Structures are given as structure tokens and as C-alpha cells.
Amino acid sequence: MADQQRDYTTIPTPPACYADFCLVPVGTASVSVAKEVAEVQKVLAASGLKYTLHSAGTTVEGPWDQVMKVIGQAHSIVHQTGAVRVQTSMRVGTRTDKKQTAEEKVKRVQDLLASSLD
């Protein structure tokens, strides 16, 4: 019965997140996506958010609403390049126990690997 009294429209989004996303333009004349990826990187740079390009996508970090907004803007810029359709695969992570950057997550694993070599 408690659910009947809860206003689900007022649930806030998490304060911060990281999103690893792979945006795929569909309906272009080329199998290469380098030009579209470059445009997305320009959008990310203009956002002021921390981001890392990797071979299969991009990781972007920051406040939830800003991260989701910039991914939406990435879709829009790719549509502006002529892609009729854009598909994105995305993994999003949040934490409540501590703040941790994507870089810190990678370093933690690298440190464990280095210590196991001793």
C-alpha cells in the first residue's frame, strides 16, 4: 500500500555517473565512422565533462543529467552529418558509497595486477 502514496515523478536522478557508449550511425555512404566519431568528440569537448575515447566507444563522466544530455547531443550532431538513423549501446554506472572516476577504476585494477607480479 505504501507504493500508492509514493510520487514516482519526483524521484531524483543520481548526482553523478559514468556512461560508456558506442554510437553507430546507420544509413551513411561509408562503412567508416571516423568522421562521425570526430564530431561526437567535439560535442564532448564543448560540454566540459571528462571523457575518454577508446577503440570501441567513449566513456563520459559527470552529473547524470549532463551526461545524458551530451549523449543526446551526440545523436543530434551525427544526424546533422547525414546519418538517417543512430543506434547507441550504453552502460551506465553510479555509486553511492564514494566518488570514483573511470581513471581511478582502471588504476585500481592495474595496481592489483602489478602487485600480483611480485
SEZAVEX-918306 format. One record per residue (C-alpha): residue number from 1; residue in three letters; x, y, z. Coordinates in nm, 2 decimals. Layout:
BEGIN
{mido: NUM zavo: Ala X: X Y: Y Z: Z}
...
//
This chain:
BEGIN
{mido: 1 zavo: Met X: 0.00 Y: 0.00 Z: 0.00}
{mido: 2 zavo: Ala X: 0.29 Y: 0.24 Z: 0.05}
{mido: 3 zavo: Asp X: 0.36 Y: 0.24 Z: -0.32}
{mido: 4 zavo: Gln X: 0.02 Y: 0.40 Z: -0.38}
{mido: 5 zavo: Gln X: 0.13 Y: 0.70 Z: -0.18}
{mido: 6 zavo: Arg X: 0.47 Y: 0.74 Z: -0.34}
{mido: 7 zavo: Asp X: 0.50 Y: 1.01 Z: -0.61}
{mido: 8 zavo: Tyr X: 0.73 Y: 0.84 Z: -0.87}
{mido: 9 zavo: Thr X: 0.75 Y: 1.15 Z: -1.07}
{mido: 10 zavo: Thr X: 0.96 Y: 1.32 Z: -0.81}
{mido: 11 zavo: Ile X: 1.24 Y: 1.06 Z: -0.78}
{mido: 12 zavo: Pro X: 1.57 Y: 1.24 Z: -0.85}
{mido: 13 zavo: Thr X: 1.83 Y: 1.12 Z: -1.09}
{mido: 14 zavo: Pro X: 2.17 Y: 1.01 Z: -0.93}
{mido: 15 zavo: Pro X: 2.40 Y: 1.30 Z: -0.87}
{mido: 16 zavo: Ala X: 2.68 Y: 1.16 Z: -1.08}
{mido: 17 zavo: Cys X: 2.75 Y: 0.87 Z: -1.32}
{mido: 18 zavo: Tyr X: 2.98 Y: 0.74 Z: -1.59}
{mido: 19 zavo: Ala X: 2.85 Y: 0.62 Z: -1.92}
{mido: 20 zavo: Asp X: 3.04 Y: 0.41 Z: -2.17}
{mido: 21 zavo: Phe X: 2.86 Y: 0.45 Z: -2.50}
{mido: 22 zavo: Cys X: 2.91 Y: 0.33 Z: -2.86}
{mido: 23 zavo: Leu X: 2.72 Y: 0.54 Z: -3.11}
{mido: 24 zavo: Val X: 2.66 Y: 0.38 Z: -3.45}
{mido: 25 zavo: Pro X: 2.54 Y: 0.58 Z: -3.75}
{mido: 26 zavo: Val X: 2.32 Y: 0.39 Z: -3.98}
{mido: 27 zavo: Gly X: 2.23 Y: 0.49 Z: -4.34}
{mido: 28 zavo: Thr X: 2.56 Y: 0.65 Z: -4.44}
{mido: 29 zavo: Ala X: 2.75 Y: 0.60 Z: -4.76}
{mido: 30 zavo: Ser X: 3.07 Y: 0.48 Z: -4.58}
{mido: 31 zavo: Val X: 3.15 Y: 0.19 Z: -4.35}
{mido: 32 zavo: Ser X: 3.39 Y: 0.42 Z: -4.17}
{mido: 33 zavo: Val X: 3.26 Y: 0.61 Z: -3.88}
{mido: 34 zavo: Ala X: 3.57 Y: 0.82 Z: -3.81}
{mido: 35 zavo: Lys X: 3.42 Y: 1.15 Z: -3.92}
{mido: 36 zavo: Glu X: 3.11 Y: 1.10 Z: -3.71}
{mido: 37 zavo: Val X: 3.32 Y: 1.00 Z: -3.41}
{mido: 38 zavo: Ala X: 3.53 Y: 1.31 Z: -3.45}
{mido: 39 zavo: Glu X: 3.21 Y: 1.52 Z: -3.45}
{mido: 40 zavo: Val X: 3.10 Y: 1.35 Z: -3.13}
{mido: 41 zavo: Gln X: 3.43 Y: 1.42 Z: -2.97}
{mido: 42 zavo: Lys X: 3.39 Y: 1.79 Z: -3.05}
{mido: 43 zavo: Val X: 3.05 Y: 1.79 Z: -2.87}
{mido: 44 zavo: Leu X: 3.20 Y: 1.62 Z: -2.57}
{mido: 45 zavo: Ala X: 3.49 Y: 1.87 Z: -2.56}
{mido: 46 zavo: Ala X: 3.24 Y: 2.16 Z: -2.56}
{mido: 47 zavo: Ser X: 3.04 Y: 2.00 Z: -2.28}
{mido: 48 zavo: Gly X: 3.32 Y: 2.05 Z: -2.02}
{mido: 49 zavo: Leu X: 3.26 Y: 1.69 Z: -1.90}
{mido: 50 zavo: Lys X: 3.55 Y: 1.45 Z: -1.85}
{mido: 51 zavo: Tyr X: 3.56 Y: 1.19 Z: -2.13}
{mido: 52 zavo: Thr X: 3.79 Y: 0.93 Z: -2.27}
{mido: 53 zavo: Leu X: 3.78 Y: 0.80 Z: -2.63}
{mido: 54 zavo: His X: 3.87 Y: 0.43 Z: -2.68}
{mido: 55 zavo: Ser X: 3.87 Y: 0.19 Z: -2.97}
{mido: 56 zavo: Ala X: 3.51 Y: 0.08 Z: -2.92}
{mido: 57 zavo: Gly X: 3.34 Y: 0.39 Z: -2.79}
{mido: 58 zavo: Thr X: 3.37 Y: 0.67 Z: -2.53}
{mido: 59 zavo: Thr X: 3.34 Y: 0.70 Z: -2.16}
{mido: 60 zavo: Val X: 3.19 Y: 1.02 Z: -2.03}
{mido: 61 zavo: Glu X: 3.17 Y: 1.12 Z: -1.66}
{mido: 62 zavo: Gly X: 2.97 Y: 1.38 Z: -1.47}
{mido: 63 zavo: Pro X: 2.63 Y: 1.48 Z: -1.33}
{mido: 64 zavo: Trp X: 2.37 Y: 1.23 Z: -1.46}
{mido: 65 zavo: Asp X: 2.16 Y: 1.49 Z: -1.64}
{mido: 66 zavo: Gln X: 2.46 Y: 1.65 Z: -1.81}
{mido: 67 zavo: Val X: 2.59 Y: 1.31 Z: -1.92}
{mido: 68 zavo: Met X: 2.26 Y: 1.21 Z: -2.07}
{mido: 69 zavo: Lys X: 2.22 Y: 1.55 Z: -2.24}
{mido: 70 zavo: Val X: 2.56 Y: 1.52 Z: -2.41}
{mido: 71 zavo: Ile X: 2.48 Y: 1.17 Z: -2.54}
{mido: 72 zavo: Gly X: 2.16 Y: 1.31 Z: -2.68}
{mido: 73 zavo: Gln X: 2.36 Y: 1.60 Z: -2.84}
{mido: 74 zavo: Ala X: 2.59 Y: 1.34 Z: -2.99}
{mido: 75 zavo: His X: 2.29 Y: 1.18 Z: -3.16}
{mido: 76 zavo: Ser X: 2.19 Y: 1.51 Z: -3.29}
{mido: 77 zavo: Ile X: 2.53 Y: 1.60 Z: -3.43}
{mido: 78 zavo: Val X: 2.55 Y: 1.26 Z: -3.61}
{mido: 79 zavo: His X: 2.21 Y: 1.31 Z: -3.76}
{mido: 80 zavo: Gln X: 2.33 Y: 1.65 Z: -3.88}
{mido: 81 zavo: Thr X: 2.62 Y: 1.48 Z: -4.06}
{mido: 82 zavo: Gly X: 2.36 Y: 1.29 Z: -4.27}
{mido: 83 zavo: Ala X: 2.30 Y: 0.97 Z: -4.08}
{mido: 84 zavo: Val X: 1.94 Y: 0.88 Z: -4.11}
{mido: 85 zavo: Arg X: 1.95 Y: 0.66 Z: -3.80}
{mido: 86 zavo: Val X: 2.17 Y: 0.64 Z: -3.49}
{mido: 87 zavo: Gln X: 2.19 Y: 0.34 Z: -3.26}
{mido: 88 zavo: Thr X: 2.37 Y: 0.36 Z: -2.93}
{mido: 89 zavo: Ser X: 2.47 Y: 0.09 Z: -2.69}
{mido: 90 zavo: Met X: 2.54 Y: 0.22 Z: -2.34}
{mido: 91 zavo: Arg X: 2.65 Y: 0.10 Z: -2.00}
{mido: 92 zavo: Val X: 2.59 Y: 0.35 Z: -1.71}
{mido: 93 zavo: Gly X: 2.73 Y: 0.32 Z: -1.36}
{mido: 94 zavo: Thr X: 2.66 Y: 0.50 Z: -1.04}
{mido: 95 zavo: Arg X: 2.79 Y: 0.47 Z: -0.69}
{mido: 96 zavo: Thr X: 2.65 Y: 0.60 Z: -0.36}
{mido: 97 zavo: Asp X: 2.94 Y: 0.49 Z: -0.13}
{mido: 98 zavo: Lys X: 3.22 Y: 0.70 Z: -0.28}
{mido: 99 zavo: Lys X: 3.32 Y: 0.91 Z: -0.57}
{mido: 100 zavo: Gln X: 3.54 Y: 0.73 Z: -0.82}
{mido: 101 zavo: Thr X: 3.65 Y: 0.83 Z: -1.17}
{mido: 102 zavo: Ala X: 3.69 Y: 0.59 Z: -1.46}
{mido: 103 zavo: Glu X: 4.06 Y: 0.66 Z: -1.45}
{mido: 104 zavo: Glu X: 4.07 Y: 0.56 Z: -1.08}
{mido: 105 zavo: Lys X: 3.88 Y: 0.24 Z: -1.16}
{mido: 106 zavo: Val X: 4.14 Y: 0.14 Z: -1.42}
{mido: 107 zavo: Lys X: 4.43 Y: 0.23 Z: -1.19}
{mido: 108 zavo: Arg X: 4.28 Y: 0.01 Z: -0.92}
{mido: 109 zavo: Val X: 4.29 Y: -0.30 Z: -1.15}
{mido: 110 zavo: Gln X: 4.64 Y: -0.21 Z: -1.28}
{mido: 111 zavo: Asp X: 4.77 Y: -0.18 Z: -0.92}
{mido: 112 zavo: Leu X: 4.63 Y: -0.52 Z: -0.84}
{mido: 113 zavo: Leu X: 4.79 Y: -0.67 Z: -1.15}
{mido: 114 zavo: Ala X: 5.12 Y: -0.51 Z: -1.06}
{mido: 115 zavo: Ser X: 5.11 Y: -0.64 Z: -0.70}
{mido: 116 zavo: Ser X: 5.03 Y: -0.99 Z: -0.82}
{mido: 117 zavo: Leu X: 5.36 Y: -0.99 Z: -1.02}
{mido: 118 zavo: Asp X: 5.56 Y: -0.96 Z: -0.70}
//
